[in-house]
Amino acid sequence: MRKFLFLSLSLLLIAAMAVACGAPSAPAPSAPAAGEQPAQAEQPAVAAPAASAGRVQIRWFVGLGTGSSEDQIPAQEAVIKRFNESQDRIELVAEFVPNASARDVLATQIASGSGPDIVGPVGWGGSNAFYGQYLDLTPLIEADGYDLTQFNPALVNMYQTEEGAQAGLPFAVFPAAVFYQTEMFDEAGLNYPPQKYGDKYIMPDGSEVDWNWDTLTELAKILTVDANGADATMPEFDATKIVQYGFIFQWQTHPNYIGTYLGGANSLLAPDGRTAQIPEGWLNGWKWWHSGMWGDQPFIPTGPIIQSPEFGSGNAFSSGKIAMAVVPSWYTCCIADAGQSWDLAVMPTDASGKVNSRIDADTFRILKDTKHPEEAFEVLKFLIGEGSLDLLAVYGGMPARTDDFDEWLATKQQQFPWVTNWDAISAGLSYPDVPSAEAYVPNWSQVWDRVSALDSLMVNEKNLDLDAEAAKLQADLQAIFDAAQ
């Protein structure tokens, strides 16, 4: 007889997710929307003081992503103090602006010629509002002899533009992984998902199969159970009385995310920079997702079920009734009610054996209009270097610098002592989505919202013609792109 965890959860706002996403506005207290920030108490903008005599003042704008809430400011001020005391040439000052108004404030400053030198931390979505306004760091990196080998090369490449500019450097990273409930696998007589990339999955009969999305689907159906104990592979399974589901994309249901996970990194904008496209791999991924919710052998909860109190009111994996979830590592912020039997596994591959994953990431960016690029770069090096661990503790991020991983890991091991495989997170650094699922396209915010409407349809409507919806989406996106010409 299988046991089930009947835990409920009042949805937690994702404070740590703020580091990873960096959108211009804060979400309502519900399941976080893609690219949004958690709500922050409104704080008045802190004006920068006049520079001390003999020092070059570098202004750091905080609020476009996380960092401007009242409880975060003291630790950042301590980092600023440490930097200023470490040398006598540069004075770093910060402007803390509420996230809800940060985009407008920064836009006004830039338009008036009084923009800051550095902005951040901010993720892909938040950065897109000022696309094209960031300094190419390549000349500064080369002149300084800055050591890029302290980062995984894949992370450095994430910040290279199509024109070859290095628009940022790695700071806070959040690789995706498979979160899974060990007790549910034990009760079903299933071996755990692989702990290392390249490993096979061992079936109950001892045979080895590729750890791909087909294998995950098969396991997810076995792990989806009705009130009578029948799973989704059994003839007697009752899909109207499901008490445990096998899989979910936890807070990752935007079609850009699902398309990337299933079909690989791509874009809704064709390489010509003008034409809307629906990548075939993305459309196939959307169909897999929709079928997993509404097909004859469902193994994914639908939108109404996800929002139900029984399944966590939006935080489904933390309800204790989902066997597996794919989500970036920032999810450790909001997993408290999931019990103490969850662990981590590596991402599955596609049919060709390729790992298609995602890395949410935040960094600091230097504006190209800065009057002091060399001094701003000195500050940037400190923020992502000597000051990084103190800042990451405030923002909730995982360090991009290889040498800082052990200290971060020690903190996580203390927080979650039952988790045995943090290597699944560190190994995920080699599989970023390039281009990012949140990468810039013309009229980015409008495009993001239009695609989000497809997410709502998929999770809420059973009888959905995804081929027709994809055609509508492509036409709408083309109109949006044309308006930006």
N, C-alpha and C positions, 0 to 999 in steps of 0.2 A: 504494500500500500504506500503510495507516495505521500510525503508530507509537503505541506505548502505553507508559506509564510504570508499571513494575512495582516500586513502592516500598511498603514496609511500615512500620508505625509502632507502637511501643508506646504505648498510649494515654496522653496527657498529661492531668493534672488541670487543670481550667480555673481557674487562679488569678485571671485577670481577670474571669471570669464571675461571681466572687463579688460584685463590685460590682453586677451587674445583677439578681441573683436574690434573695438574702437570705432563705433559709429557715432554720428554727430548728436544723437539724442538718446535719452534714457527711456527704457521700456516701462510699460505698466507692470504692476506686480502680478505677472502671469508667466507662462512659459516664455523664456527669453527668445525674442525674434532674432533671426540671423543678423550678425553684425551689430547688435545693439549693446548698450551699456546698462548696468544696473542703476536703479535710481539713486541719486546722490542728493544730500541736503544742499540746498542752494547756499552758496557762499559768495560774498562780494569779491570781485576781482581784486587781487592784491597788486597795487601799482609798484613798479620797479623803482628803487631809490636811485639817487644820482650816484655815479661811479666814484669810487674812492680815488684820491689824487694819485696819478701815476699808473693807474691800472686801466686796462681795457675791459669795459663791461660787456658781458655776454648775457643776453636775456633768454631765459628758458620758459617757454609757454607750456603750462600743464593744464590739462582739462579736455583736450580733444579726444583722449581716451580715458583711462582711469587716472587717479592721482589727486583729484581736487576735493575729495571728501575730507571733512574736518579731521577725522582720525588718521588720515594718511599724511597730512602736511608736516607734523613735527619730525617724522623720520626723514622726510625729504630735505627739510631744512637742516637736519644734522649732517646729511651727505653734502649739502652745499657748504656748510661751515668747514667740513673736513677738506673739501677741495680748496676753498679759499685760503685755508691755513697751510696748505701743502706747497704753495708757491706765492710769489709776490707780483706777478705780471698780469693776471686775469682776475676779475671779480665776477663771479657767477651770481646772478639774481634770478628769482623765479616769480612768475605771475600765475597764481592759481585761479582758474576761471571755472565756474560750474559747467559740467559737461553739457547740460541742456542749452547753454548759450555760447559755448566755446567756439563753435564753427562760425557763428555770426561775428563774434568779437574778433576772431583771428582774421576773417575776411575783411573786416573794416580796417584793421591795422595794416594789413598788406596793401589794400587799395590806397591808403593814405600815405604810404611810404614809411610807416613806422612799425613794420613787422618785427617780430622777435628774431633771434638767431637760430634757436633750436626749438622744436616742438616734440612733444611725446611725454610718456609712452603712447603710442597709437598703432593700431593694427591696419590691415589692408583697407577695410571699409572706411574707417575714419580718414585715412590718408587720401582716399580717392577724391574727396572734396577739393583738394588742392593739388591735384595731379599736374605734373609739369612744373611745379614751383619749388622742387627740391634740388639741392646742389649735387652735382656729380662728384662723389668722393674720390674718384680714381686718382686725380693729380695729387691730392693730399695724402692718400695712402702711399703712393709711390715716393713722394718727397720725404715723407716721414719714415719710410721703411717699415711701416706698420705690419705686424705679423698676423697674417690671415690664417695661418695654420692652427691657431688656437680654436678655430671653429671647424665644424664639419663642412667640407666644401659645398655640399648641397645647400646648406643654409646661406652661405655667402651668395651663391648663384640665385637664390630666391629674390634678392634685391637688385638684380641686374635688369635694366630695362631692355626693350627690344632694340634700342639704339646703342646698347653697350655701356650705358652709364651705370655706375654703382650708386644707387639712390639711397642706400642705407646699409647698415651692418647688423648682424644678428644680436639680439639681446634676450628677450623672453620668448620661449618656444613651447608649443603644446602639441606634440605628436599624437595622432590618433592611435588607438589600440582597441582590442576587444576586452571589455569588462565582462566577466562571467561569474555565475554563482556555482561554486564547487559542489554544494549540497544537492543542487538540482541535477547536476551531471551524475553524482554518486547514486542518487535515487533512481535515475533512469538506466543505470548500468553503463554509462558512457565514459570513455576516457576524456580527459581535459583537452582543450584546444592546444595546438603547438605553442611552445614557449620560445622558440627561436625561428627566425626566418629561414626558409629552406627545409625545415623539418616536415615530414609527412604526418598525417593524422592516422592514428591507429583505431580501426573499427573494433567493435566488441568481439568479433571473431578472430582478431589478430591481424587481419589484412591491413596493408598500408595504402592510403589514398592521398592524393594531393590535397593540401589545405587550401581550397579555393571556395568561391561563392557557392558552387553546387554542393560541396560537402557541408558548408555552413547551413545551407537551406535544408539539407536532409536532417541534420542534427536539430535544427530549429523546429522542424515538424514533430520530431520525436519528443522534444521538450515542451511542446504545446499540448496542454492537458485539459480535459473537460472535468466537470464536477464529479463524474463517475470514474475518473482515473484513466480514461481512454485517451490516447494521444492522436495527433492529427493524421497519422499514417494508418489508423485502424478503421475498419468499416463502420464500427459502432460509434465513432467519434461524433459528438454533438457540438457543432460550431456555434450554437446559440448559448452554450453554457461553459465557455472557456474560463478557467480560473488561473491559468498560468500560460504565458506566451513564451515562445522560444527566442524572439529577437526584436530589437528596435534600434533605429538610429536615434539615440538620445539627444534631443535638441539639435538635430542635424538633418532635418527634413526639408530644408530648402532644396529645390530641384538642382541648383548648382552643386550642392554638396553631394546629393545622391548620385548625380551624373558623374562626378569626379570619382567617388568611391567605386562605382560599378563599371564606369566606362573610361576612366582615366582623365588626367588633367587636360582641359580643353577650354574653349570659349564659345560664347554665343555670337561672337563677332568673328567673321571670316578673316583670314590673313590679309585681305585687301584693305581692311580697316573701315569698310563701308557697308558690307553685306551681312545681314543677319543669317545665322545658320543654327540648325539643331543637330549637334553631333549624333551620329547613329548610336554610338555607345551610350550616350546620355539617355536617349529615348528608350533604348533597351533596358537601361537601369531603372528608369521611371516605371516601365511596364512590370519589371520584377517587383518593385516596391508596392505598386498598386495591387498586383496579384497576391502578394504576401498578406495583404490586409483583407482582400475581398474575394479571393479565389476559393476553390472547392476545399482546399486544405490550408486554411489560414494559419499563419504562424507569427503575424505581426499585429499588434493592436491598432484599431482604427482611431481616427481623431476623437470621436465621442468617448471611446473607452479610455484613451490616454488622459482625457480631461476629467474622468470620473474619480471620485474620492477613493474608490477601491483600488485604483491604479495610480495613486499618488498625485492626483489633480495636476497632471502635467509632467511630474518627475517620475516617470514610469519605472525605470530600473530601480530607483530607490524605494519603490513600493515593496520590493521583495518578491514580485510576481513575474519578473522577466529573467530568462536564463542568460541571455547575451545582449550586450549593447555595444555599438561602435560609437565612439565619442572621443574627442581630444582629451588630453590629460588634465585640463583644467577642471574636469568633472569631479575630481577629488574634493572640490570645494563643497559639493552638494549631495554627497552620497551617504551621509551619516545614518540614515534609516534603512539602508540596504542590508544591514546585518554585518556579521564578521566572517562571512564565508566566501566573499567575492575575491577574485584574483584577476590577473592580467594575462592576455595572450596576444600573439602577433596578428596582424591583419591578414586576411585571406588574399589569395591572388585571383586574377582573372583566368579565363580558360587557357590563355597562352603562357601562364606562369608569371605574369608581371604583377607586382604589388602596386595597386593604385590606392594611395592613402592621402592624408591631408596633414598639414601642420599649420595650426593657427599661430600667429607670431606678432609680437609687438616690438617696436624699436623707437629710437629717437631720430629725427630727421633735421638736417640743416637746411634752412631756406636759401635758395640761390641768390636772394637779394641781400644776404648778410654782408655787412661792411668789414667783417673780421673773420674770414673763413678759416685761417690758420688757428686763431684762438678758439673759435667754435669747435674745431676738430679736436683740440686739446681737451675741451670739456666733454665732447662726445666720447673720447677714449676713456675718460674717467668714469662716466656714467655706465658704460657697458663693460668696464674693467674693474678698477679698484672699488668703485661704489656699487657694483652690480648686485652683490648678494644682499646688501642692506636694502636696496630698492626692490629687489625681487621678493623679499620678505614682506614688503608693504603691498606690492601688487599681486602677489600670489603666483608668480611665474616660475618656470623651470629655466635654469641658466643655459644659454647657448654655448658659453665657453666650456670646453671639455674639462678643464682643470677644476671647475666649480661644481661638477656634477656630483661628486662624492659627498660634499657638504649638503647639497640639496637632498640627496638620497637619504642621508642620515636623518634628516628632519622627517621625511616621508615614512621611513621605517619606524620611527618613534610614534608617528601619528596613526599608522595602520600596520601594527606588528604582524598581523596574520597574512599580509600580502607577500608572496614569495618571488614574484617575477617582475621587478621594476625594470629589468633589462628590456622588456617589451616596449617600454617608453623610450629608453635611450636608443635602442636599435631603430625605432621609428624615425629618428632624425635623418636617416638616409633616404626617406621616401616623402619628400615635400611635393605638394601639388604646384607644378610650374607649367603654365601660369596658375596662380592661385584661383580657387573657386570664387574669391572676392576680388579678382583682378579688375583693374579699371577698364571700362568701356564708356563711350560717349553717353552722357546723361545717365551716369551709373545708378544714382538713387532711383530714378524712374524705372530703369530696367530691372533693378533688384525687386522693386515692389510689384512690377508686372509679373515677374517669374514667381514671386511668392504667392500670387493668386492661383497659380497652378498647383502649388503645394496644398492650399486649402481645398481645392477640388479633389485632389487625389486622396486625402485622408478622410474626406467626408462623403464622397459620392461613389457608390458601388458601380453603377452603370455609366462608365466613363470611356469614351472613345479617345484614347490617348493619341492616336495618329491624327485625328481631327483637331484635338486640342493643341498638339504640337504645331500643326499648320497655322492655326489661329495665332499662336504665340509668335511664330516666326514673322507673320505679317505685321503684328503689333510692334515687334522689336524693330522691324525695318522702318516703320513710321517714326519710331523714337530716334533711331540712328539718323534718319534723313533730316529730322528736325534739328539735329546738332551740327549739320554741315554748314 
